[in-house]
Amino acid sequence: MADPGIIRHRGKIEATIRNAGAYLEIEAAEGFAPFLWSFVGGAPIQSRFASMSQVPTETEASRAMSKALKKRGFTFCGPTITYAFMQAVGMVNDHMTGCPSHDACADLA
């Protein structure tokens, strides 16, 4: 808690340890990647947003993922956090349609 180079919030530190255990349980039971990808049907969701104002902060899929993770023992994983995760790992392609990366990411799906 005294190390300024890491998170010093006791709840978040404890959540990291608890989440690691929950991850291991899911991984052993069914695989963590298949568990996560089940929320998008196994393939990235291809959004067609023209502007940032159209991009949601959460979706039905991120709400379902959040609920399932919490049921399995995770904490600090609300639907906004899970949606940001889904964007970061390529489960949703939220690049604007005018962005060169939109079609490049769509081609990877």
N, CA, C and O atoms as a Tinker XYZ file with bonds, in Angstrom:
   436  protein
     1  N      0.819000   -1.200000    0.000000    73     2
     2  CA     0.000000    0.000000    0.000000    64     1     3
     3  C      0.861000    1.263000    0.000000    63     2     4     5
     4  O      0.389000    2.326000   -0.401000    81     3
     5  N      2.098000    1.164000    0.437000    73     3     6
     6  CA     2.956000    2.341000    0.510000    64     5     7
     7  C      3.720000    2.582000   -0.785000    63     6     8     9
     8  O      4.355000    3.628000   -0.926000    81     7
     9  N      3.681000    1.665000   -1.719000    73     7    10
    10  CA     4.429000    1.790000   -2.966000    64     9    11
    11  C      3.677000    2.702000   -3.932000    63    10    12    13
    12  O      2.608000    2.327000   -4.413000    81    11
    13  N      4.212000    3.896000   -4.230000    73    11    14
    14  CA     3.513000    4.820000   -5.127000    64    13    15
    15  C      3.482000    4.347000   -6.585000    63    14    16    17
    16  O      2.783000    4.934000   -7.410000    81    15
    17  N      4.230000    3.296000   -6.904000    73    15    18
    18  CA     4.274000    2.792000   -8.266000    64    17    19
    19  C      3.154000    1.820000   -8.599000    63    18    20    21
    20  O      3.041000    1.376000   -9.742000    81    19
    21  N      2.322000    1.483000   -7.612000    73    19    22
    22  CA     1.222000    0.551000   -7.856000    64    21    23
    23  C     -0.077000    1.134000   -7.308000    63    22    24    25
    24  O     -0.073000    2.176000   -6.652000    81    23
    25  N     -1.166000    0.463000   -7.578000    73    23    26
    26  CA    -2.467000    0.861000   -7.033000    64    25    27
    27  C     -2.400000    0.749000   -5.516000    63    26    28    29
    28  O     -1.926000   -0.255000   -4.984000    81    27
    29  N     -2.871000    1.772000   -4.824000    73    27    30
    30  CA    -2.800000    1.757000   -3.364000    64    29    31
    31  C     -4.179000    1.757000   -2.729000    63    30    32    33
    32  O     -4.326000    2.162000   -1.576000    81    31
    33  N     -5.163000    1.321000   -3.440000    73    31    34
    34  CA    -6.535000    1.224000   -2.935000    64    33    35
    35  C     -6.733000   -0.209000   -2.450000    63    34    36    37
    36  O     -6.718000   -1.145000   -3.250000    81    35
    37  N     -6.920000   -0.382000   -1.140000    73    35    38
    38  CA    -7.006000   -1.731000   -0.570000    64    37    39
    39  C     -8.064000   -2.580000   -1.273000    63    38    40    41
    40  O     -7.828000   -3.755000   -1.555000    81    39
    41  N     -9.209000   -2.003000   -1.551000    73    39    42
    42  CA   -10.280000   -2.750000   -2.215000    64    41    43
    43  C     -9.878000   -3.257000   -3.588000    63    42    44    45
    44  O    -10.224000   -4.376000   -3.970000    81    43
    45  N     -9.145000   -2.429000   -4.333000    73    43    46
    46  CA    -8.710000   -2.839000   -5.674000    64    45    47
    47  C     -7.606000   -3.890000   -5.601000    63    46    48    49
    48  O     -7.540000   -4.789000   -6.439000    81    47
    49  N     -6.748000   -3.774000   -4.603000    73    47    50
    50  CA    -5.705000   -4.793000   -4.420000    64    49    51
    51  C     -6.350000   -6.131000   -4.073000    63    50    52    53
    52  O     -6.001000   -7.161000   -4.651000    81    51
    53  N     -7.288000   -6.116000   -3.132000    73    51    54
    54  CA    -7.981000   -7.351000   -2.752000    64    53    55
    55  C     -8.786000   -7.905000   -3.926000    63    54    56    57
    56  O     -8.860000   -9.120000   -4.109000    81    55
    57  N     -9.390000   -7.015000   -4.723000    73    55    58
    58  CA   -10.155000   -7.449000   -5.892000    64    57    59
    59  C     -9.247000   -8.129000   -6.909000    63    58    60    61
    60  O     -9.649000   -9.109000   -7.535000    81    59
    61  N     -8.038000   -7.626000   -7.080000    73    59    62
    62  CA    -7.094000   -8.231000   -8.019000    64    61    63
    63  C     -6.799000   -9.673000   -7.624000    63    62    64    65
    64  O     -6.755000  -10.560000   -8.476000    81    63
    65  N     -6.601000   -9.898000   -6.347000    73    63    66
    66  CA    -6.326000  -11.254000   -5.851000    64    65    67
    67  C     -7.563000  -12.138000   -6.022000    63    66    68    69
    68  O     -7.462000  -13.273000   -6.488000    81    67
    69  N     -8.724000  -11.613000   -5.643000    73    67    70
    70  CA    -9.985000  -12.359000   -5.773000    64    69    71
    71  C    -10.294000  -12.654000   -7.243000    63    70    72    73
    72  O    -10.712000  -13.761000   -7.582000    81    71
    73  N    -10.089000  -11.668000   -8.110000    73    71    74
    74  CA   -10.353000  -11.861000   -9.536000    64    73    75
    75  C     -9.417000  -12.895000  -10.144000    63    74    76    77
    76  O     -9.817000  -13.659000  -11.023000    81    75
    77  N     -8.168000  -12.922000   -9.678000    73    75    78
    78  CA    -7.224000  -13.929000  -10.183000    64    77    79
    79  C     -7.711000  -15.334000   -9.852000    63    78    80    81
    80  O     -7.607000  -16.240000  -10.680000    81    79
    81  N     -8.235000  -15.519000   -8.657000    73    79    82
    82  CA    -8.774000  -16.824000   -8.282000    64    81    83
    83  C     -9.998000  -17.195000   -9.108000    63    82    84    85
    84  O    -10.148000  -18.342000   -9.528000    81    83
    85  N    -10.874000  -16.215000   -9.339000    73    83    86
    86  CA   -12.073000  -16.463000  -10.155000    64    85    87
    87  C    -11.669000  -16.788000  -11.586000    63    86    88    89
    88  O    -12.260000  -17.665000  -12.215000    81    87
    89  N    -10.665000  -16.086000  -12.104000    73    87    90
    90  CA   -10.144000  -16.375000  -13.442000    64    89    91
    91  C     -9.671000  -17.830000  -13.533000    63    90    92    93
    92  O    -10.007000  -18.540000  -14.481000    81    91
    93  N     -8.899000  -18.259000  -12.552000    73    91    94
    94  CA    -8.370000  -19.624000  -12.566000    64    93    95
    95  C     -9.492000  -20.660000  -12.551000    63    94    96    97
    96  O     -9.392000  -21.698000  -13.205000    81    95
    97  N    -10.552000  -20.380000  -11.811000    73    95    98
    98  CA   -11.695000  -21.305000  -11.774000    64    97    99
    99  C    -12.379000  -21.394000  -13.137000    63    98   100   101
   100  O    -12.704000  -22.489000  -13.595000    81    99
   101  N    -12.598000  -20.259000  -13.784000    73    99   102
   102  CA   -13.226000  -20.259000  -15.109000    64   101   103
   103  C    -12.315000  -20.931000  -16.125000    63   102   104   105
   104  O    -12.770000  -21.725000  -16.947000    81   103
   105  N    -11.036000  -20.613000  -16.067000    73   103   106
   106  CA   -10.066000  -21.204000  -16.994000    64   105   107
   107  C    -10.065000  -22.720000  -16.871000    63   106   108   109
   108  O    -10.049000  -23.421000  -17.883000    81   107
   109  N    -10.082000  -23.230000  -15.666000    73   107   110
   110  CA   -10.065000  -24.678000  -15.449000    64   109   111
   111  C    -11.370000  -25.333000  -15.897000    63   110   112   113
   112  O    -11.363000  -26.454000  -16.406000    81   111
   113  N    -12.473000  -24.641000  -15.710000    73   111   114
   114  CA   -13.784000  -25.226000  -16.016000    64   113   115
   115  C    -14.113000  -25.224000  -17.507000    63   114   116   117
   116  O    -14.637000  -26.206000  -18.032000    81   115
   117  N    -13.800000  -24.105000  -18.195000    73   115   118
   118  CA   -14.236000  -23.994000  -19.585000    64   117   119
   119  C    -13.299000  -23.197000  -20.480000    63   118   120   121
   120  O    -13.517000  -23.097000  -21.687000    81   119
   121  N    -12.271000  -22.641000  -19.892000    73   119   122
   122  CA   -11.370000  -21.763000  -20.641000    64   121   123
   123  C    -11.879000  -20.344000  -20.556000    63   122   124   125
   124  O    -13.055000  -20.083000  -20.809000    81   123
   125  N    -10.995000  -19.421000  -20.201000    73   123   126
   126  CA   -11.431000  -18.037000  -20.010000    64   125   127
   127  C    -11.771000  -17.360000  -21.338000    63   126   128   129
   128  O    -12.755000  -16.626000  -21.423000    81   127
   129  N    -10.969000  -17.598000  -22.368000    73   127   130
   130  CA   -11.249000  -16.974000  -23.667000    64   129   131
   131  C    -12.599000  -17.422000  -24.229000    63   130   132   133
   132  O    -13.384000  -16.572000  -24.647000    81   131
   133  N    -12.896000  -18.715000  -24.254000    73   131   134
   134  CA   -14.225000  -19.114000  -24.746000    64   133   135
   135  C    -15.367000  -18.510000  -23.920000    63   134   136   137
   136  O    -16.410000  -18.140000  -24.458000    81   135
   137  N    -15.148000  -18.420000  -22.608000    73   135   138
   138  CA   -16.151000  -17.804000  -21.737000    64   137   139
   139  C    -16.419000  -16.366000  -22.174000    63   138   140   141
   140  O    -17.574000  -15.971000  -22.335000    81   139
   141  N    -15.355000  -15.582000  -22.368000    73   139   142
   142  CA   -15.520000  -14.187000  -22.764000    64   141   143
   143  C    -16.127000  -14.049000  -24.152000    63   142   144   145
   144  O    -17.045000  -13.256000  -24.359000    81   143
   145  N    -15.607000  -14.826000  -25.108000    73   143   146
   146  CA   -16.096000  -14.708000  -26.480000    64   145   147
   147  C    -17.546000  -15.158000  -26.633000    63   146   148   149
   148  O    -18.193000  -14.824000  -27.625000    81   147
   149  N    -18.058000  -15.903000  -25.673000    73   147   150
   150  CA   -19.461000  -16.328000  -25.749000    64   149   151
   151  C    -20.416000  -15.132000  -25.702000    63   150   152   153
   152  O    -21.552000  -15.232000  -26.167000    81   151
   153  N    -19.972000  -14.019000  -25.151000    73   151   154
   154  CA   -20.836000  -12.841000  -25.034000    64   153   155
   155  C    -20.991000  -12.093000  -26.355000    63   154   156   157
   156  O    -21.860000  -11.230000  -26.478000    81   155
   157  N    -20.162000  -12.413000  -27.335000    73   155   158
   158  CA   -20.287000  -11.797000  -28.662000    64   157   159
   159  C    -20.470000  -12.864000  -29.742000    63   158   160   161
   160  O    -20.233000  -12.608000  -30.923000    81   159
   161  N    -20.882000  -14.032000  -29.340000    73   159   162
   162  CA   -21.139000  -15.098000  -30.302000    64   161   163
   163  C    -19.889000  -15.632000  -30.974000    63   162   164   165
   164  O    -19.966000  -16.209000  -32.059000    81   163
   165  N    -18.730000  -15.446000  -30.339000    73   163   166
   166  CA   -17.493000  -16.012000  -30.874000    64   165   167
   167  C    -16.810000  -15.199000  -31.952000    63   166   168   169
   168  O    -15.773000  -15.614000  -32.469000    81   167
   169  N    -17.371000  -14.039000  -32.309000    73   167   170
   170  CA   -16.780000  -13.195000  -33.355000    64   169   171
   171  C    -16.948000  -11.732000  -32.966000    63   170   172   173
   172  O    -17.907000  -11.378000  -32.281000    81   171
   173  N    -16.021000  -10.878000  -33.398000    73   171   174
   174  CA   -16.132000   -9.459000  -33.053000    64   173   175
   175  C    -17.415000   -8.823000  -33.591000    63   174   176   177
   176  O    -17.864000   -9.117000  -34.699000    81   175
   177  N    -17.978000   -7.956000  -32.782000    73   175   178
   178  CA   -19.131000   -7.162000  -33.208000    64   177   179
   179  C    -18.606000   -6.018000  -34.067000    63   178   180   181
   180  O    -17.712000   -5.284000  -33.648000    81   179
   181  N    -19.155000   -5.867000  -35.254000    73   179   182
   182  CA   -18.718000   -4.824000  -36.187000    64   181   183
   183  C    -19.675000   -3.637000  -36.114000    63   182   184   185
   184  O    -20.761000   -3.667000  -36.691000    81   183
   185  N    -19.265000   -2.606000  -35.410000    73   183   186
   186  CA   -20.085000   -1.396000  -35.295000    64   185   187
   187  C    -19.896000   -0.528000  -36.535000    63   186   188   189
   188  O    -18.905000   -0.659000  -37.254000    81   187
   189  N    -20.845000    0.347000  -36.773000    73   187   190
   190  CA   -20.760000    1.253000  -37.925000    64   189   191
   191  C    -21.073000    2.657000  -37.436000    63   190   192   193
   192  O    -22.062000    3.260000  -37.853000    81   191
   193  N    -20.237000    3.174000  -36.559000    73   191   194
   194  CA   -20.442000    4.508000  -36.009000    64   193   195
   195  C    -19.702000    5.537000  -36.855000    63   194   196   197
   196  O    -18.551000    5.335000  -37.243000    81   195
   197  N    -20.387000    6.646000  -37.132000    73   195   198
   198  CA   -19.771000    7.720000  -37.912000    64   197   199
   199  C    -19.117000    8.760000  -37.004000    63   198   200   201
   200  O    -18.229000    9.493000  -37.438000    81   199
   201  N    -19.556000    8.827000  -35.740000    73   199   202
   202  CA   -18.975000    9.810000  -34.817000    64   201   203
   203  C    -18.889000    9.208000  -33.413000    63   202   204   205
   204  O    -19.610000    8.271000  -33.072000    81   203
   205  N    -17.998000    9.769000  -32.621000    73   203   206
   206  CA   -17.790000    9.279000  -31.257000    64   205   207
   207  C    -19.049000    9.395000  -30.410000    63   206   208   209
   208  O    -19.246000    8.610000  -29.482000    81   207
   209  N    -19.897000   10.362000  -30.718000    73   207   210
   210  CA   -21.119000   10.548000  -29.931000    64   209   211
   211  C    -22.068000    9.357000  -30.064000    63   210   212   213
   212  O    -22.971000    9.197000  -29.242000    81   211
   213  N    -21.878000    8.525000  -31.081000    73   211   214
   214  CA   -22.729000    7.351000  -31.278000    64   213   215
   215  C    -22.248000    6.127000  -30.493000    63   214   216   217
   216  O    -23.012000    5.182000  -30.295000    81   215
   217  N    -21.012000    6.135000  -30.052000    73   215   218
   218  CA   -20.431000    4.980000  -29.376000    64   217   219
   219  C    -20.995000    4.888000  -27.958000    63   218   220   221
   220  O    -20.899000    5.849000  -27.194000    81   219
   221  N    -21.575000    3.759000  -27.604000    73   219   222
   222  CA   -22.134000    3.622000  -26.253000    64   221   223
   223  C    -21.035000    3.410000  -25.210000    63   222   224   225
   224  O    -19.903000    3.062000  -25.545000    81   223
   225  N    -21.384000    3.624000  -23.964000    73   223   226
   226  CA   -20.443000    3.342000  -22.876000    64   225   227
   227  C    -20.624000    1.925000  -22.357000    63   226   228   229
   228  O    -19.752000    1.387000  -21.675000    81   227
   229  N    -21.759000    1.326000  -22.682000    73   227   230
   230  CA   -22.023000   -0.065000  -22.329000    64   229   231
   231  C    -23.073000   -0.598000  -23.286000    63   230   232   233
   232  O    -23.797000    0.166000  -23.924000    81   231
   233  N    -23.145000   -1.904000  -23.376000    73   231   234
   234  CA   -24.110000   -2.558000  -24.264000    64   233   235
   235  C    -24.747000   -3.724000  -23.520000    63   234   236   237
   236  O    -24.358000   -4.052000  -22.399000    81   235
   237  N    -25.718000   -4.335000  -24.153000    73   235   238
   238  CA   -26.335000   -5.511000  -23.562000    64   237   239
   239  C    -25.295000   -6.606000  -23.337000    63   238   240   241
   240  O    -25.324000   -7.295000  -22.317000    81   239
   241  N    -24.380000   -6.765000  -24.289000    73   239   242
   242  CA   -23.321000   -7.775000  -24.151000    64   241   243
   243  C    -22.401000   -7.463000  -22.975000    63   242   244   245
   244  O    -22.021000   -8.366000  -22.230000    81   243
   245  N    -22.039000   -6.188000  -22.801000    73   243   246
   246  CA   -21.144000   -5.841000  -21.681000    64   245   247
   247  C    -21.873000   -5.964000  -20.348000    63   246   248   249
   248  O    -21.256000   -6.302000  -19.338000    81   247
   249  N    -23.177000   -5.695000  -20.331000    73   247   250
   250  CA   -23.949000   -5.888000  -19.103000    64   249   251
   251  C    -24.029000   -7.372000  -18.757000    63   250   252   253
   252  O    -23.904000   -7.752000  -17.593000    81   251
   253  N    -24.237000   -8.204000  -19.770000    73   251   254
   254  CA   -24.290000   -9.650000  -19.528000    64   253   255
   255  C    -22.936000  -10.177000  -19.062000    63   254   256   257
   256  O    -22.869000  -11.001000  -18.150000    81   255
   257  N    -21.857000   -9.704000  -19.687000    73   255   258
   258  CA   -20.513000  -10.136000  -19.278000    64   257   259
   259  C    -20.234000   -9.714000  -17.842000    63   258   260   261
   260  O    -19.737000  -10.510000  -17.044000    81   259
   261  N    -20.548000   -8.476000  -17.512000    73   259   262
   262  CA   -20.332000   -7.974000  -16.163000    64   261   263
   263  C    -21.094000   -8.819000  -15.141000    63   262   264   265
   264  O    -20.543000   -9.212000  -14.112000    81   263
   265  N    -22.342000   -9.086000  -15.431000    73   263   266
   266  CA   -23.182000   -9.873000  -14.522000    64   265   267
   267  C    -22.611000  -11.281000  -14.342000    63   266   268   269
   268  O    -22.558000  -11.794000  -13.225000    81   267
   269  N    -22.189000  -11.896000  -15.433000    73   267   270
   270  CA   -21.634000  -13.254000  -15.364000    64   269   271
   271  C    -20.311000  -13.283000  -14.607000    63   270   272   273
   272  O    -20.060000  -14.200000  -13.826000    81   271
   273  N    -19.463000  -12.277000  -14.838000    73   271   274
   274  CA   -18.188000  -12.209000  -14.118000    64   273   275
   275  C    -18.431000  -12.036000  -12.625000    63   274   276   277
   276  O    -17.781000  -12.693000  -11.812000    81   275
   277  N    -19.353000  -11.165000  -12.260000    73   275   278
   278  CA   -19.668000  -10.948000  -10.849000    64   277   279
   279  C    -20.225000  -12.225000  -10.216000    63   278   280   281
   280  O    -19.889000  -12.563000   -9.081000    81   279
   281  N    -21.072000  -12.923000  -10.957000    73   279   282
   282  CA   -21.634000  -14.184000  -10.452000    64   281   283
   283  C    -20.528000  -15.211000  -10.190000    63   282   284   285
   284  O    -20.651000  -16.049000   -9.296000    81   283
   285  N    -19.451000  -15.141000  -10.972000    73   283   286
   286  CA   -18.330000  -16.075000  -10.824000    64   285   287
   287  C    -17.290000  -15.592000   -9.817000    63   286   288   289
   288  O    -16.277000  -16.261000   -9.611000    81   287
   289  N    -17.526000  -14.433000   -9.182000    73   287   290
   290  CA   -16.638000  -13.972000   -8.126000    64   289   291
   291  C    -15.815000  -12.736000   -8.413000    63   290   292   293
   292  O    -15.077000  -12.281000   -7.540000    81   291
   293  N    -15.916000  -12.175000   -9.612000    73   291   294
   294  CA   -15.163000  -10.972000   -9.954000    64   293   295
   295  C    -15.786000   -9.733000   -9.309000    63   294   296   297
   296  O    -16.989000   -9.679000   -9.050000    81   295
   297  N    -14.932000   -8.744000   -9.059000    73   295   298
   298  CA   -15.405000   -7.435000   -8.607000    64   297   299
   299  C    -14.703000   -6.364000   -9.443000    63   298   300   301
   300  O    -13.754000   -6.656000  -10.172000    81   299
   301  N    -15.178000   -5.131000   -9.330000    73   299   302
   302  CA   -14.654000   -4.010000  -10.120000    64   301   303
   303  C    -14.745000   -4.332000  -11.615000    63   302   304   305
   304  O    -13.792000   -4.114000  -12.363000    81   303
   305  N    -15.883000   -4.846000  -12.035000    73   303   306
   306  CA   -16.058000   -5.211000  -13.449000    64   305   307
   307  C    -17.468000   -4.857000  -13.904000    63   306   308   309
   308  O    -18.220000   -5.719000  -14.358000    81   307
   309  N    -17.814000   -3.597000  -13.781000    73   307   310
   310  CA   -19.124000   -3.147000  -14.219000    64   309   311
   311  C    -19.232000   -3.144000  -15.736000    63   310   312   313
   312  O    -18.244000   -3.400000  -16.423000    81   311
   313  N    -20.412000   -2.860000  -16.267000    73   311   314
   314  CA   -20.637000   -2.926000  -17.709000    64   313   315
   315  C    -19.836000   -1.913000  -18.530000    63   314   316   317
   316  O    -19.535000   -2.175000  -19.695000    81   315
   317  N    -19.488000   -0.775000  -17.954000    73   315   318
   318  CA   -18.660000    0.187000  -18.682000    64   317   319
   319  C    -17.231000   -0.332000  -18.776000    63   318   320   321
   320  O    -16.594000   -0.231000  -19.825000    81   319
   321  N    -16.739000   -0.879000  -17.691000    73   319   322
   322  CA   -15.378000   -1.460000  -17.679000    64   321   323
   323  C    -15.321000   -2.637000  -18.653000    63   322   324   325
   324  O    -14.368000   -2.756000  -19.423000    81   323
   325  N    -16.325000   -3.499000  -18.625000    73   323   326
   326  CA   -16.281000   -4.669000  -19.510000    64   325   327
   327  C    -16.402000   -4.239000  -20.971000    63   326   328   329
   328  O    -15.810000   -4.865000  -21.850000    81   327
   329  N    -17.170000   -3.169000  -21.239000    73   327   330
   330  CA   -17.261000   -2.714000  -22.630000    64   329   331
   331  C    -15.924000   -2.149000  -23.095000    63   330   332   333
   332  O    -15.498000   -2.410000  -24.220000    81   331
   333  N    -15.268000   -1.385000  -22.248000    73   331   334
   334  CA   -13.943000   -0.858000  -22.601000    64   333   335
   335  C    -12.966000   -2.012000  -22.850000    63   334   336   337
   336  O    -12.144000   -1.944000  -23.764000    81   335
   337  N    -13.056000   -3.059000  -22.045000    73   335   338
   338  CA   -12.225000   -4.248000  -22.253000    64   337   339
   339  C    -12.536000   -4.869000  -23.612000    63   338   340   341
   340  O    -11.624000   -5.214000  -24.363000    81   339
   341  N    -13.822000   -5.011000  -23.927000    73   339   342
   342  CA   -14.226000   -5.606000  -25.202000    64   341   343
   343  C    -13.685000   -4.795000  -26.381000    63   342   344   345
   344  O    -13.282000   -5.363000  -27.397000    81   343
   345  N    -13.676000   -3.480000  -26.246000    73   343   346
   346  CA   -13.104000   -2.625000  -27.292000    64   345   347
   347  C    -11.598000   -2.837000  -27.388000    63   346   348   349
   348  O    -11.051000   -2.967000  -28.483000    81   347
   349  N    -10.941000   -2.871000  -26.251000    73   347   350
   350  CA    -9.475000   -2.956000  -26.218000    64   349   351
   351  C     -8.942000   -4.253000  -26.799000    63   350   352   353
   352  O     -7.879000   -4.265000  -27.419000    81   351
   353  N     -9.672000   -5.345000  -26.605000    73   351   354
   354  CA    -9.170000   -6.646000  -27.069000    64   353   355
   355  C     -9.741000   -7.056000  -28.425000    63   354   356   357
   356  O     -9.436000   -8.138000  -28.926000    81   355
   357  N    -10.560000   -6.204000  -29.014000    73   355   358
   358  CA   -11.065000   -6.489000  -30.356000    64   357   359
   359  C    -12.342000   -7.298000  -30.409000    63   358   360   361
   360  O    -12.679000   -7.855000  -31.454000    81   359
   361  N    -13.052000   -7.372000  -29.312000    73   359   362
   362  CA   -14.338000   -8.072000  -29.325000    64   361   363
   363  C    -15.423000   -7.217000  -29.978000    63   362   364   365
   364  O    -16.438000   -7.733000  -30.444000    81   363
   365  N    -15.196000   -5.912000  -30.006000    73   363   366
   366  CA   -16.065000   -4.982000  -30.727000    64   365   367
   367  C    -15.178000   -4.041000  -31.537000    63   366   368   369
   368  O    -14.150000   -3.569000  -31.051000    81   367
   369  N    -15.574000   -3.780000  -32.742000    73   367   370
   370  CA   -14.860000   -2.854000  -33.613000    64   369   371
   371  C    -15.616000   -1.534000  -33.587000    63   370   372   373
   372  O    -16.569000   -1.336000  -34.341000    81   371
   373  N    -15.184000   -0.641000  -32.716000    73   371   374
   374  CA   -15.836000    0.659000  -32.586000    64   373   375
   375  C    -15.053000    1.781000  -33.254000    63   374   376   377
   376  O    -15.257000    2.953000  -32.935000    81   375
   377  N    -14.156000    1.435000  -34.179000    73   375   378
   378  CA   -13.505000    2.478000  -34.954000    64   377   379
   379  C    -14.582000    3.181000  -35.782000    63   378   380   381
   380  O    -15.517000    2.544000  -36.269000    81   379
   381  N    -14.442000    4.477000  -35.933000    73   379   382
   382  CA   -15.396000    5.216000  -36.751000    64   381   383
   383  C    -15.309000    4.706000  -38.191000    63   382   384   385
   384  O    -14.247000    4.265000  -38.629000    81   383
   385  N    -16.406000    4.763000  -38.915000    73   383   386
   386  CA   -16.423000    4.243000  -40.285000    64   385   387
   387  C    -15.442000    5.000000  -41.186000    63   386   388   389
   388  O    -14.982000    4.452000  -42.188000    81   387
   389  N    -15.119000    6.237000  -40.845000    73   387   390
   390  CA   -14.156000    7.007000  -41.626000    64   389   391
   391  C    -12.708000    6.730000  -41.254000    63   390   392   393
   392  O    -11.794000    7.249000  -41.895000    81   391
   393  N    -12.493000    5.930000  -40.240000    73   391   394
   394  CA   -11.139000    5.606000  -39.774000    64   393   395
   395  C    -10.580000    4.449000  -40.597000    63   394   396   397
   396  O    -11.275000    3.451000  -40.787000    81   395
   397  N     -9.351000    4.552000  -41.090000    73   395   398
   398  CA    -8.765000    3.456000  -41.864000    64   397   399
   399  C     -8.714000    2.127000  -41.093000    63   398   400   401
   400  O     -8.716000    1.052000  -41.693000    81   399
   401  N     -8.670000    2.216000  -39.774000    73   399   402
   402  CA    -8.618000    0.986000  -38.972000    64   401   403
   403  C     -9.958000    0.250000  -38.930000    63   402   404   405
   404  O    -10.003000   -0.944000  -38.636000    81   403
   405  N    -11.045000    0.962000  -39.224000    73   403   406
   406  CA   -12.354000    0.289000  -39.184000    64   405   407
   407  C    -12.389000   -0.898000  -40.136000    63   406   408   409
   408  O    -12.685000   -2.019000  -39.724000    81   407
   409  N    -12.091000   -0.656000  -41.397000    73   407   410
   410  CA   -12.137000   -1.743000  -42.376000    64   409   411
   411  C    -11.034000   -2.771000  -42.136000    63   410   412   413
   412  O    -11.234000   -3.966000  -42.357000    81   411
   413  N     -9.865000   -2.302000  -41.680000    73   411   414
   414  CA    -8.773000   -3.244000  -41.396000    64   413   415
   415  C     -9.170000   -4.197000  -40.288000    63   414   416   417
   416  O     -8.888000   -5.392000  -40.370000    81   415
   417  N     -9.820000   -3.689000  -39.253000    73   415   418
   418  CA   -10.270000   -4.549000  -38.155000    64   417   419
   419  C    -11.424000   -5.449000  -38.602000    63   418   420   421
   420  O    -11.512000   -6.605000  -38.189000    81   419
   421  N    -12.293000   -4.918000  -39.437000    73   419   422
   422  CA   -13.422000   -5.720000  -39.937000    64   421   423
   423  C    -12.910000   -6.882000  -40.774000    63   422   424   425
   424  O    -13.484000   -7.971000  -40.747000    81   423
   425  N    -11.832000   -6.655000  -41.516000    73   423   426
   426  CA   -11.269000   -7.709000  -42.362000    64   425   427
   427  C    -10.660000   -8.834000  -41.543000    63   426   428   429
   428  O    -10.535000   -9.956000  -42.033000    81   427
   429  N    -10.278000   -8.552000  -40.301000    73   427   430
   430  CA    -9.685000   -9.567000  -39.433000    64   429   431
   431  C    -10.738000  -10.494000  -38.837000    63   430   432   433
   432  O    -10.421000  -11.598000  -38.395000    81   431
   433  N    -11.965000  -10.054000  -38.827000    73   431   434
   434  CA   -13.034000  -10.828000  -38.178000    64   433   435
   435  C    -13.380000  -12.078000  -38.922000    63   434   436
   436  O    -14.259000  -12.827000  -38.496000    81   435
